[in-house]
Amino acid sequence: MAHEKLSDLFHDTLKDIYYAEGKILKALPKMAKGAQSPELKAAFEKHREETEGHVERLKQVFGIIGKPAQGKTCEAIEGILGEGNEILAEFKGTAALDAGLVSAAQAVEHYEIARYGTLKQWAKDLGLKDAVKLLDQTLTEESKTDEALTRLAEGGVNHKAMAA
């Protein structure tokens, strides 16, 4: 009984992150366009390419569990991306914009890291070894993106925002 409930929860959460990744794919070009720092623009563009791979891996995980790849509305990502849009609008043209975009992007990354970490553990518990590998690959990429964003913040984005 508990095993069935965990598999249902796994599937439900998989639909959640699939929806979120689709929304993130649409948001990244807008964030790249708004970024002032060439390094931040490049980071957003690189992550868009990675996110396309994340979506493909999620489709494979859906296949592993014998379910169609479909999303379900994720209110959390809607809220996080909404905050990013507010930063783009409110800080457009200011020295603080890039610092705000890094902050918004890290909120997205932390959400994804939490989701992928949970899904990976559940896949282990459910004996879905192939899914574990796919989810771990994405989790590693999300963690590296978060670290890269931290380096951008520490490397000057935040200081430029303070100096203005």
C-alpha positions in Angstrom: 0.0 0.0 0.0 2.7 2.5 1.0 4.7 1.5 -2.1 1.7 2.4 -4.4 1.3 5.8 -2.6 4.9 6.6 -3.1 4.7 5.8 -6.8 1.7 8.0 -7.1 3.5 10.8 -5.3 6.6 10.3 -7.5 4.4 10.6 -10.6 2.6 13.7 -9.3 5.9 15.4 -8.5 7.3 14.4 -11.8 4.4 16.2 -13.5 5.0 19.3 -11.3 8.7 19.6 -12.3 7.9 18.9 -15.9 5.5 21.8 -15.9 8.1 23.9 -14.1 10.8 23.1 -16.6 8.6 24.2 -19.4 7.9 27.5 -17.7 11.6 28.0 -17.0 12.4 27.4 -20.7 10.1 30.3 -21.6 11.4 32.6 -18.9 15.2 32.1 -19.5 15.3 34.1 -22.8 13.5 37.0 -21.2 16.0 36.9 -18.3 18.9 36.8 -20.7 17.6 39.7 -22.6 17.1 41.7 -19.4 20.6 41.0 -18.0 23.1 43.7 -18.4 26.3 41.7 -17.6 27.5 39.6 -20.6 28.5 36.9 -18.2 25.0 36.7 -16.7 23.4 36.7 -20.2 25.7 33.8 -21.2 24.8 31.9 -18.0 21.1 32.2 -18.8 21.6 31.1 -22.4 23.7 28.1 -21.3 21.1 27.1 -18.7 18.4 27.3 -21.4 20.3 24.7 -23.4 20.7 22.6 -20.3 17.0 22.9 -19.4 16.1 21.5 -22.8 18.1 18.4 -21.8 16.3 18.4 -18.4 12.9 18.2 -20.2 14.2 15.4 -22.4 15.4 13.4 -19.4 12.0 13.9 -17.7 10.3 12.5 -20.7 12.6 9.4 -20.4 11.6 9.1 -16.7 7.9 9.3 -17.6 8.6 6.5 -20.1 10.3 4.4 -17.4 7.2 4.5 -15.3 4.9 3.9 -18.3 3.2 7.3 -18.1 2.7 10.0 -20.7 4.9 13.1 -20.2 2.5 15.7 -19.0 2.7 18.6 -16.6 0.4 19.9 -13.9 0.3 23.5 -12.8 3.0 24.3 -10.3 2.0 27.3 -8.3 5.4 27.4 -6.7 7.2 28.0 -10.0 4.5 30.4 -11.1 5.2 32.5 -7.9 9.0 32.3 -8.2 9.0 33.3 -11.9 6.4 36.1 -11.1 8.9 37.5 -8.7 11.6 37.4 -11.4 9.3 39.3 -13.7 8.7 42.0 -11.0 12.5 42.4 -10.7 12.8 42.8 -14.4 10.1 45.5 -14.5 11.0 47.4 -11.3 14.8 47.4 -11.7 15.1 47.7 -15.5 18.0 49.9 -16.4 19.4 50.1 -12.9 22.7 48.8 -11.5 20.7 46.5 -9.2 19.0 44.6 -12.0 21.6 41.9 -12.4 21.8 41.3 -8.7 18.1 40.9 -8.6 18.1 38.5 -11.6 20.8 36.4 -10.0 18.6 36.2 -6.9 15.5 35.3 -8.9 17.5 32.6 -10.8 18.8 31.1 -7.6 15.3 30.9 -6.2 14.4 28.8 -9.3 17.5 26.7 -8.9 16.9 26.0 -5.3 13.3 24.9 -6.1 14.6 22.6 -8.8 17.3 21.2 -6.6 14.7 20.4 -3.9 12.4 18.7 -6.4 15.2 16.7 -8.2 16.7 15.6 -4.9 13.4 14.3 -3.7 12.6 12.6 -7.0 16.0 10.9 -7.0 15.5 9.5 -3.5 12.0 8.3 -4.3 13.2 6.7 -7.5 15.8 4.9 -5.4 13.1 3.8 -3.0 11.0 2.6 -5.8 13.8 0.7 -7.4 13.9 2.8 -10.6 17.6 2.6 -11.2 17.5 4.2 -14.7 15.4 7.1 -13.4 17.9 7.6 -10.5 20.7 8.1 -13.1 18.7 10.6 -15.2 17.5 12.6 -12.2 21.0 12.6 -10.7 22.4 14.0 -13.9 19.9 16.9 -13.8 20.4 17.4 -10.1 24.1 17.8 -10.7 23.6 20.3 -13.5 21.1 22.3 -11.4 23.6 22.4 -8.5 26.4 23.6 -10.8 24.2 26.3 -12.2 23.5 27.5 -8.7 27.2 27.6 -7.9 27.9 29.5 -11.1 25.2 32.1 -10.1 26.8 32.5 -6.7 30.2 33.1 -8.4 28.6 35.8 -10.6 27.2 37.5 -7.6 30.4 37.3 -5.6 32.4 38.3 -8.7 30.9 41.7 -9.1 27.2 41.7 -9.8 26.3 42.5 -6.2 29.1 45.1 -5.9 28.0 46.9 -9.0 24.5 47.2 -7.5 26.0 48.7 -4.3 28.2 51.2 -6.1 25.4 52.9 -8.0 
